[in-house]
Amino acid sequence: MVEMVVGGVYLNAQSYPRLVLKQKEGDICLQIVIGPFEAIAISMAHNNQKPLRPISYDLACTLLREIEARVLKVEITDLHEGTFYAEVHLENSDGSVVSLDSRPSDAVALALRTGAPIYAAPAVLAEAGRPWSAEELPKALHLPAPDPAEELPQLPLPVLPSAESLSHLELLKKRLNQAIAEEAYEEAARLRDQIAGLEQQAAT
């Protein structure tokens, strides 16, 4: 396994956020498309910012401490048909180690909060790695200071062509297709719920 560090979370107006993992000793990086919530969670931890209220990753870390377990490491283990796979390795209070299947964004969000190292399989780097070049990346996400009126900052949704000419339902369906194509599955689930609610209203 090759040790990686978080290079940042990067925004592009035409797509969902990208998590960049860079070799700790080297210049190869991975770019992984993630959802807006995960982007905020990773960016806040990477920039040493605290949300006003604990979010799910903070709660997970608290639960681990309470049961005297710890995150040993996280690994980006595989890449299949454009989807990255990861594992979180936990050490229990009795010293036993378990490996849990995870999305890369969740694994990295936990690693940043627990200080656990991040690794990537050499085969994943060979397939998807590319030379690190900050000039090629869009603007890195640096969140403003937390707003007392908001628990978490809001990220803009990707801008789609000719959005003005689409109905709200059509626009949501286009965003859903883009989220699925870019593996932003939590965002896709949220959009799917909104679409189902609008279609149910239209049917009544």
C-alpha positions as CSV (number, residue, x, y, z in Angstrom):
1,M,0.0,0.0,0.0
2,V,1.1,3.6,-0.8
3,E,0.6,6.2,1.9
4,M,-1.5,9.2,0.7
5,V,-2.3,12.6,2.1
6,V,-5.3,14.9,1.4
7,G,-4.3,17.4,-1.2
8,G,-7.6,19.3,-0.9
9,V,-11.2,19.3,-2.0
10,Y,-11.7,21.1,-5.3
11,L,-14.7,22.8,-6.8
12,N,-15.8,23.1,-10.4
13,A,-19.0,24.9,-11.5
14,Q,-19.7,22.1,-14.1
15,S,-19.3,19.1,-11.8
16,Y,-19.5,17.8,-8.2
17,P,-16.6,18.4,-5.8
18,R,-13.4,16.3,-6.2
19,L,-11.3,14.9,-3.4
20,V,-7.6,14.9,-4.3
21,L,-5.3,12.4,-2.5
22,K,-1.6,12.8,-3.2
23,Q,1.2,10.4,-2.5
24,K,2.9,11.4,0.8
25,E,6.3,10.6,-0.9
26,G,5.8,11.3,-4.5
27,D,3.8,13.3,-7.1
28,I,1.0,11.0,-8.1
29,C,-2.5,11.8,-7.1
30,L,-6.0,10.4,-7.2
31,Q,-9.1,12.5,-8.0
32,I,-12.3,11.1,-6.6
33,V,-15.7,12.7,-7.2
34,I,-17.7,13.1,-3.9
35,G,-21.0,14.6,-2.8
36,P,-21.4,18.1,-1.4
37,F,-22.0,17.0,2.2
38,E,-18.8,14.8,2.1
39,A,-16.9,17.7,0.5
40,I,-17.8,20.0,3.4
41,A,-17.0,17.4,6.0
42,I,-13.6,16.6,4.6
43,S,-12.7,20.3,3.9
44,M,-13.7,21.3,7.4
45,A,-11.5,18.6,9.0
46,H,-8.6,19.3,6.5
47,N,-8.7,23.0,7.4
48,N,-9.1,22.4,11.1
49,Q,-12.6,23.9,11.2
50,K,-15.4,22.7,13.6
51,P,-19.1,22.6,12.8
52,L,-21.4,24.3,15.2
53,R,-23.1,20.9,16.0
54,P,-21.5,17.5,15.6
55,I,-22.1,15.9,12.2
56,S,-22.3,12.2,11.5
57,Y,-18.5,11.7,11.3
58,D,-18.0,13.5,14.6
59,L,-20.6,11.3,16.2
60,A,-18.9,8.2,14.7
61,C,-15.6,9.2,16.3
62,T,-17.3,9.8,19.6
63,L,-18.9,6.4,19.5
64,L,-15.6,4.7,18.7
65,R,-14.0,6.4,21.7
66,E,-16.8,5.3,24.0
67,I,-16.4,1.7,23.0
68,E,-12.6,2.1,23.2
69,A,-12.0,1.3,19.5
70,R,-9.8,3.3,17.2
71,V,-9.3,3.7,13.4
72,L,-5.9,2.1,12.6
73,K,-5.9,3.1,8.9
74,V,-8.1,3.6,5.9
75,E,-7.3,2.2,2.4
76,I,-8.5,2.9,-1.1
77,T,-8.6,-0.7,-2.2
78,D,-10.1,-1.0,-5.6
79,L,-11.4,0.8,-8.7
80,H,-14.2,-1.0,-10.7
81,E,-16.1,0.6,-13.6
82,G,-15.2,4.1,-12.4
83,T,-16.2,3.5,-8.8
84,F,-13.5,3.6,-6.0
85,Y,-13.8,1.3,-3.1
86,A,-12.3,1.7,0.4
87,E,-11.9,0.0,3.8
88,V,-11.7,1.3,7.3
89,H,-9.6,-0.8,9.6
90,L,-10.6,-0.7,13.3
91,E,-8.9,-2.0,16.4
92,N,-11.3,-3.0,19.1
93,S,-10.7,-2.7,22.9
94,D,-9.6,-6.4,23.0
95,G,-6.9,-5.8,20.3
96,S,-8.8,-7.5,17.5
97,V,-8.8,-5.8,14.1
98,V,-11.8,-5.6,11.8
99,S,-12.0,-4.2,8.3
100,L,-15.2,-2.4,7.2
101,D,-16.3,-1.7,3.6
102,S,-16.6,2.0,3.0
103,R,-16.9,4.7,0.5
104,P,-13.6,6.6,0.1
105,S,-15.2,9.9,1.1
106,D,-16.5,8.4,4.4
107,A,-13.1,6.7,5.1
108,V,-11.1,9.9,4.5
109,A,-13.5,12.0,6.6
110,L,-13.0,9.5,9.5
111,A,-9.2,9.4,9.0
112,L,-8.8,13.2,9.1
113,R,-10.8,13.3,12.4
114,T,-8.8,10.5,14.0
115,G,-5.4,11.1,12.7
116,A,-5.3,7.7,11.0
117,P,-3.1,7.2,7.9
118,I,-4.6,6.9,4.4
119,Y,-3.3,4.4,1.9
120,A,-4.1,3.5,-1.7
121,A,-3.5,0.2,-3.5
122,P,-0.7,0.3,-6.1
123,A,-3.1,-1.1,-8.7
124,V,-5.5,1.8,-8.1
125,L,-2.7,4.3,-8.5
126,A,-1.5,2.5,-11.6
127,E,-5.0,2.7,-13.1
128,A,-6.2,6.1,-12.0
129,G,-3.2,8.0,-10.7
130,R,-2.0,11.1,-12.5
131,P,0.9,13.5,-11.9
132,W,0.1,16.2,-9.3
133,S,-0.5,19.6,-10.9
134,A,-2.2,22.3,-8.9
135,E,-2.5,24.4,-12.1
136,E,-4.9,21.8,-13.6
137,L,-7.2,21.8,-10.6
138,P,-10.1,24.2,-10.1
139,K,-10.2,26.4,-7.0
140,A,-9.7,24.5,-3.7
141,L,-12.5,24.6,-1.2
142,H,-11.7,26.9,1.7
143,L,-14.8,27.4,3.8
144,P,-15.6,30.7,5.5
145,A,-16.0,30.9,9.2
146,P,-19.2,29.1,10.4
147,D,-22.3,31.2,10.2
148,P,-24.2,31.2,13.5
149,A,-27.4,30.8,11.5
150,E,-26.3,27.7,9.7
151,E,-25.1,24.3,11.0
152,L,-23.0,23.7,7.8
153,P,-22.1,26.0,4.9
154,Q,-23.9,25.4,1.6
155,L,-22.1,24.4,-1.6
156,P,-23.6,25.5,-4.9
157,L,-24.9,22.8,-7.1
158,P,-23.2,22.2,-10.5
159,V,-24.4,24.5,-13.3
160,L,-26.1,22.7,-16.1
161,P,-26.4,24.1,-19.6
162,S,-29.7,25.8,-20.5
163,A,-31.0,25.4,-16.9
164,E,-33.3,28.4,-17.4
165,S,-35.4,26.6,-20.0
166,L,-36.0,23.6,-17.8
167,S,-38.8,23.0,-15.4
168,H,-37.8,22.4,-11.8
169,L,-38.6,18.7,-12.1
170,E,-36.6,18.4,-15.4
171,L,-33.7,20.2,-13.8
172,L,-33.7,17.8,-10.8
173,K,-33.7,14.8,-13.1
174,K,-30.7,16.2,-15.0
175,R,-28.9,16.7,-11.8
176,L,-29.8,13.2,-10.7
177,N,-28.3,11.7,-13.9
178,Q,-25.1,13.8,-13.4
179,A,-24.8,12.7,-9.8
180,I,-25.2,9.0,-10.7
181,A,-22.6,9.4,-13.5
182,E,-20.1,11.0,-11.1
183,E,-20.7,8.4,-8.4
184,A,-22.1,11.1,-6.0
185,Y,-24.6,8.5,-4.6
186,E,-25.7,10.4,-1.4
187,E,-26.5,13.4,-3.6
188,A,-28.3,11.1,-6.0
189,A,-30.5,9.7,-3.2
190,R,-31.4,13.2,-2.0
191,L,-32.4,14.2,-5.5
192,R,-34.3,11.0,-6.0
193,D,-36.4,11.8,-2.9
194,Q,-37.1,15.3,-4.2
195,I,-38.2,14.0,-7.6
196,A,-40.5,11.3,-6.0
197,G,-42.1,14.0,-3.8
198,L,-42.8,16.3,-6.8
199,E,-44.1,13.4,-9.0
200,Q,-46.4,12.4,-6.1
201,Q,-47.7,15.9,-5.8
202,A,-48.4,16.1,-9.5
203,A,-50.3,12.8,-9.5
204,T,-52.7,14.0,-6.7
